[in-house]
Protein backbone atom coordinates (compact mmCIF):
# COMPACT_ATOMS: atom_id res chain seq x y z
CA UNK A 1 0.00 0.00 0.00
CA UNK A 2 2.91 2.35 0.64
CA UNK A 3 4.07 1.99 -2.98
CA UNK A 4 0.60 2.96 -4.22
CA UNK A 5 0.59 6.01 -1.97
CA UNK A 6 3.94 7.13 -3.37
CA UNK A 7 2.72 6.69 -6.95
CA UNK A 8 -0.48 8.62 -6.27
CA UNK A 9 1.43 11.37 -4.49
CA UNK A 10 3.77 11.85 -7.46
CA UNK A 11 0.90 11.71 -9.94
CA UNK A 12 -0.95 14.33 -7.88
CA UNK A 13 2.13 16.57 -7.85
CA UNK A 14 2.27 16.38 -11.65
CA UNK A 15 -1.44 17.12 -11.94
CA UNK A 16 -2.28 13.73 -13.44
CA UNK A 17 -4.53 12.55 -10.60
CA UNK A 18 -6.79 14.42 -8.25
CA UNK A 19 -9.94 14.38 -6.17
CA UNK A 20 -13.15 16.35 -6.43
CA UNK A 21 -13.28 17.25 -2.78
CA UNK A 22 -10.93 16.44 0.10
CA UNK A 23 -7.90 14.39 -0.91
CA UNK A 24 -8.71 10.71 -0.71
CA UNK A 25 -12.39 11.31 0.09
CA UNK A 26 -14.04 12.76 -3.02
CA UNK A 27 -14.33 11.28 -6.49
CA UNK A 28 -10.97 10.39 -8.02
CA UNK A 29 -10.15 11.69 -11.50
CA UNK A 30 -7.34 10.73 -13.87
CA UNK A 31 -5.98 12.97 -16.61
CA UNK A 32 -5.98 11.82 -20.23
CA UNK A 33 -2.18 12.02 -20.20
CA UNK A 34 -2.00 9.71 -17.20
CA UNK A 35 -4.27 7.16 -18.86
CA UNK A 36 -2.34 7.36 -22.16
CA UNK A 37 0.97 6.89 -20.36
CA UNK A 38 -0.41 3.88 -18.50
CA UNK A 39 -1.76 2.33 -21.72
CA UNK A 40 1.62 2.85 -23.42
CA UNK A 41 3.43 1.27 -20.46
CA UNK A 42 1.12 -1.76 -20.56
CA UNK A 43 1.49 -2.08 -24.35
CA UNK A 44 5.28 -2.06 -24.07
CA UNK A 45 5.19 -4.62 -21.27
CA UNK A 46 2.91 -6.99 -23.19
CA UNK A 47 5.00 -6.57 -26.36
CA UNK A 48 8.09 -7.70 -24.42
CA UNK A 49 6.21 -10.65 -22.96
CA UNK A 50 4.96 -11.57 -26.45
CA UNK A 51 8.50 -11.41 -27.88
CA UNK A 52 9.84 -13.59 -25.07
CA UNK A 53 7.04 -16.11 -25.61
CA UNK A 54 7.70 -16.26 -29.35
CA UNK A 55 11.41 -16.81 -28.77
CA UNK A 56 10.82 -19.52 -26.19
CA UNK A 57 8.10 -21.21 -28.22
CA UNK A 58 10.34 -21.14 -31.30
CA UNK A 59 13.32 -22.52 -29.39
CA UNK A 60 11.18 -25.14 -27.70
CA UNK A 61 9.52 -26.17 -30.95
CA UNK A 62 12.86 -26.41 -32.77
CA UNK A 63 14.37 -28.47 -29.96
CA UNK A 64 11.50 -30.94 -29.75
CA UNK A 65 10.57 -31.22 -33.44
CA UNK A 66 13.18 -33.90 -34.34
CA UNK A 67 12.17 -36.04 -31.36
CA UNK A 68 8.50 -35.70 -32.30
CA UNK A 69 9.30 -36.68 -35.88
CA UNK A 70 11.22 -39.75 -34.69
CA UNK A 71 8.33 -40.82 -32.45
CA UNK A 72 5.86 -40.40 -35.30
CA UNK A 73 8.13 -42.42 -37.59
CA UNK A 74 8.52 -45.24 -35.10
CA UNK A 75 4.76 -45.47 -34.58
CA UNK A 76 3.88 -45.42 -38.27
CA UNK A 77 6.66 -47.77 -39.36
CA UNK A 78 6.04 -50.41 -36.73
CA UNK A 79 5.18 -53.61 -38.52
CA UNK A 80 3.03 -56.57 -37.48
N, C-alpha and C positions, 0 to 999 in steps of 0.2 A: 504494500500500500504506500510505503514511503516513496518508491520509485514513481508511482502514478502522481503523487502530490508534486514531486519535483518537475515532472513533465508538464502538468497543468499550470504550475507556477510560471515556468518559462514561457509556455504558450500564451498565458495571460499577459506577461510582460511585453510580448511581441504583438499583442492585440489580436491574436488568432482565436482566442477562447474567452468567453466572458459569461456573466450571469445577468439576467434581467431581475435585478433586486439585489439583496445582500449576497455577498460571495459565498457560494456553496449552498444557498438556500432557494434562490429563484430558479427560473428556467435557464438551462445551459444553452448557449449558442456557440456555433463553430463557424469560423470564416470560410469562404470559398477557397481561399489560399491554403488554409490548414487541411481541408478535405482533399484538395488536389495533391498536396504534398504527401499526404497519407496514401492516397491511391497510387501515386508514382512509386513510393517506397514499397508497397505491397506488390506492385507489378514487377519491380526489379527483383524482389525476393523470390517470387514465384518463377520468374524467368531463370534465375540461377538454379533453383531446385529442378526445373524442367531440364536444363542442360545437364545437370549432374545425373539425373535419371536416365536421360538418353545415352550418356557415356557409359554408365554402369550397365544398362540393358544391352547396349551394343557389345560391350566387353564380355558380358555374361553369355550372350547369345553366341558370340564367336567362339568362346571357350567351350561351350557345351555342344555346339552343332556337330562336330565330328563324332563325338560319343553317341549322340542321338542317331546319327546316320548309321553308325556301326550296329547299334541295337536294332534299328529298323531292318537292316540287312540280315542280321542273324535270325530275326523272327521270320522274315519272308523267305529266306533261303533254306530254312530247316526242312529237311525231307522226311518222308515217312519211315 
